[in-house]
Amino acid sequence: MRTHSGLHVLCGVVFRDFGALVTGGNMEPGEARMDFNLPEVPPDFKLRLEELVNREVAEDRAIAVRVLPREEALALPDIIRTQSNLIPPEEQEIRIVDISGLDVQADGGTHVASTAQIGKVQLVKVESKGKANRRVRIRLVA
């Protein structure tokens, strides 16, 4: 739950500050990776991103879950944070995860109640995975 919530914070920060969508990811307890469509990477990206993510974790933002009718959910701005819409067309209700003031998106996973419960996030590595794809590896250290 902590790792999954940490990925949402990462995704929220990257979307807000760099305008990048998710192209893939993988998660294990305590560590994960997320790939972003991010052609240009600032020289201080890794350090800056780690600081921004941990600032959001420390904000102790509430994480709420709700289920909305499909039409209402898809009307929310930027509700799909992946490059491809992965919601099957037959789904009539969509589960929404809302990190107050940071990230609102369709999601089916488990989460902690607030960002402070995630603990410190370490950005282990930023890798290039093609012309416009960047892989960000994280580890929870607290």
N, C-alpha and C positions, 0 to 999 in steps of 0.2 A: 504494500500500500504506500509506503514512504517513497519507494523508488518511482512508482507510477505517478504519484503526485509531484515528485521532483521533475519528472519529464514534462508534466503540464506547465510547471513554472518555467522550465527551459523553453518550451514551445511558445509560451506567452511572451516571454522577453524577446526571443528571436523574431517573432512576428511583429511585436510592437516597435522594436528598435531597429530592425533590419529588413522588415517586410518580407521575410522568407517563409515559404510553406514547407511542411514536412513531406519528405519523399520516401521515408522508411524508418525503421527502428527495430530495436530488440531490447529485451529487459530480463534481467536476472535479479534476485534479491540483492540489494545494495549496489548494483552497478547496471549501467545501461548505455545504449547508444541511440542517437537520433540523427537522421540525415535530413538536410535542408537544401532546397533549391536556392543557393546563395553564390552567384557568380563572382562577386567582389567581396573579398575579406580584408577588413582593415588590419594593419600591421599588429595592433594590440588587441585583436579580437578575443583571443583565449582569456587573457587576464581581465579584460573589460567585461566579457560575458560572465565569467565566474563571479566578479564583484556584483554585477547587476542581478544575477540569479540569487545570490546569497542575501542581497538587500531585500528582495521580494520575500524570501523565506523568513527573514527576521521581522517582516511587517506583520506576521501572524494573521494573514488573511484567511477568512473563513472559506471553507470549501463546501459547497452545497450541491446536491443532486436533485434533479426533478425530471419528470417524464412529460413530454408535450406531444400533442398531435403532430403528425409529420408536417403538415402545411404551416402550422405555427412555428415549429422548430426551424424549418428551412427558411423562414422569413427573417430570422435573427441575422444581423450582419456578421459576416465572417465566421459563421458557426462551423464551417468545414475548414479545418486548418491543414488538411492534407492536400497535396497537389491533385490527387484524384478523389472524387467523392466515393467513399467506400460503403455508404449506407445502401443496403439492398432496396430496390424499388418497392418490394412488397411490404416493407416495414411501415406500419401505420402510426406507430408511436416511436419517438426518438428520445433516448436518455441524454440529458444535458448535464455536464459538469461545469460548475461556475466557481472559479477562484475569484472572489470578490475584488473587483477593480483591476483584474489582470487578464484573465483567460476565461472565455465561455466557449465551449465546443461540445459537439456530439461525442459521446464516449461510453463504453460499456464496462469499464474496469472499476476496481475498488480503490478507495482513496481515504486518506486521513481526514480529520475534521478541520484542520487548519495548517497553513504552511509551516508554522513553527515546529510542528511535529515531524517534519521531514528531516530536520537536522542540517548540518553543513554539507554543501554540495561542492565537490572538487571536480573541476574540469580536467580530466586526465590527458586528453589529446584531441586535437582538431586535425582531421585528415582530409585530403582532397580525394574525391571518388569520381572524378570526371570533370569536364569543363565547368559545370555549374553546380555540382553536388558536393556538399561538405558534410562530413561525419563528425559529430561531437560525442565524445565518450565522457561519461560522468561516473562518479563513485560517491556514495554517501559516506562521510567520515565521522559523523556524530550520531 
